[in-house]
Amino acid sequence: MMKTLKKILLILVIIIAIPLVVALFVKREFTSERQISIDRSKQEVFDYIKYLGNQKNYDVWHKMDPDAKTTTRGTDGTVGFVYAWDGEKIGKGEQEIIGIVDGERMDTKLRFKEPFESEASCYMLTEAQGEHQTIVK
């Protein structure tokens, strides 16, 4: 009886320990990229997407919670601008513009505060696919 109990306990310890050991070696970051083709010139598209306030017109999260309260700090479309949100469905967080290469790329930092704390580095790239067509990544 005691040997059987020890074996069961050992098996339970192993079952619990394996995921914990595996978690030590699993990569804790991931990358996700999407793209869309827009029938506008590259500069026209970039001049629109660099303004974080415009995201409410196309971002899936804003459409999910249109009544979310938003606040801003700084000048939209420039480095240092912060767009913050607080919504029942989308939680609470902010996005800050940390770098701009005009007409090419905008880098931002996402800081989620609720329902969980997390940070993410993000970017938006524009690539001309012709005079009046742009790929946004």
Number of C-alpha atoms within 10 A of each C-alpha: 6 7 8 9 10 11 12 12 12 12 12 11 11 12 11 11 12 10 10 11 10 9 11 9 8 8 7 7 6 6 7 5 8 7 11 9 14 16 13 17 18 23 17 12 21 23 13 13 20 21 17 20 17 13 15 13 9 10 10 11 14 17 13 12 16 14 12 18 12 14 11 16 11 12 11 18 19 17 16 16 19 23 20 21 18 18 18 13 14 17 15 20 21 18 22 24 23 17 15 17 10 11 16 16 18 23 18 21 17 19 18 19 15 14 12 10 10 11 13 13 13 17 15 18 18 23 19 18 15 12 10 14 16 23 19 20 14
